[in-house]
Amino acid sequence: MKPWIAGAVAAMALGASAPAFAHSECTDTITRLYVDNSGYIWVSLAGGGAAEITNTNPNKVTYYSALLSAKMSGKAVTFRYTKDTSTCTAVNSDLMALWVE
């Protein structure tokens, strides 16, 4: 078998066994940022949606830091949710990542 054919076959086999990475993304600006004494974070967004970060989320401090920076600078934030059916105008509590635009 020619080397390039073997490589193509191996690449197809790896691609077929890889899990699907479905997610939803929403980009918006923060209008309000709520944090309570238990560590719960609520983010109200200009487009009408909201992001909810529970106090059990291991990344809540990192998320809060980025969200506060975005709020103070007026920058948009892209929220990545684990569900591929998340709606940007709803309350989403399945945050898996975010970045400041």
FENWO-V568266 format. One record per pair of residues at least 12 apart in sequence whose C-alpha atoms are under 10 Angstrom apart, sorted by the first residue. I is the first residue (numbers start at 1). J is the second residue. Records with the same first field share a line. If there is no record, write none. Layout:
I=J / J
//
This chain:
21=82 / 83 / 84
22=81 / 82 / 83 / 84 / 85
23=80 / 81 / 82 / 83 / 84 / 85 / 86 / 94 / 95 / 96
24=79 / 80 / 81 / 82 / 83 / 84 / 85 / 86 / 87 / 88 / 95 / 96
25=78 / 79 / 80 / 81 / 82 / 83 / 84 / 85 / 86 / 87 / 88 / 95 / 97 / 98
26=47 / 49 / 77 / 78 / 79 / 80 / 81 / 86 / 87 / 88 / 89 / 98
27=45 / 46 / 47 / 76 / 77 / 78 / 79 / 80 / 88 / 98 / 99 / 100 / 101
28=44 / 45 / 46 / 47 / 48 / 49 / 50 / 75 / 76 / 77 / 78 / 79 / 88 / 100 / 101
29=43 / 44 / 45 / 46 / 47 / 67 / 70 / 71 / 74 / 75 / 76 / 77 / 78 / 100 / 101
30=43 / 44 / 45 / 46 / 47 / 49 / 50 / 51 / 67 / 68 / 70 / 71 / 72 / 74 / 75 / 76 / 77
31=43 / 44 / 45 / 46 / 47 / 48 / 50 / 71 / 74
32=44 / 45 / 46 / 50 / 68 / 71
33=45 / 50 / 51 / 64 / 67 / 68 / 71
34=52 / 64
35=53 / 55 / 64
36=55
37=55
38=54 / 55 / 56
39=53 / 54 / 55 / 56 / 57 / 60 / 61 / 64
40=52 / 53 / 54 / 55 / 56 / 57 / 60 / 64
41=53 / 54 / 55 / 57 / 60 / 61 / 63 / 64
42=54 / 64 / 91 / 93
43=64 / 67 / 71 / 91 / 92
44=91
45=76 / 77 / 88 / 89 / 90 / 91
46=76 / 89
47=88 / 89 / 90
48=88 / 89 / 90 / 91
49=87 / 88 / 89 / 90 / 91 / 92
50=87 / 88 / 89 / 90 / 91 / 92 / 93
51=79 / 81 / 88 / 89 / 90 / 91 / 92 / 93 / 94 / 95
52=91 / 92 / 93 / 94 / 95
53=92 / 93 / 94 / 95 / 96
54=93 / 94 / 95
57=94 / 95 / 96
59=95 / 96 / 97
62=98
63=95 / 96 / 97 / 98 / 99
66=98 / 99 / 100
67=98 / 99 / 100
69=100
70=99 / 100 / 101
71=100
73=100
74=100 / 101
75=100 / 101
76=99 / 100 / 101
77=98 / 99 / 100 / 101
78=97 / 98 / 99 / 100 / 101
79=92 / 94 / 95 / 96 / 97 / 98 / 99 / 100
80=92 / 94 / 95 / 96 / 97 / 98 / 99
81=93 / 94 / 95 / 96 / 97 / 98
82=94 / 95 / 96 / 97
83=95 / 96
//
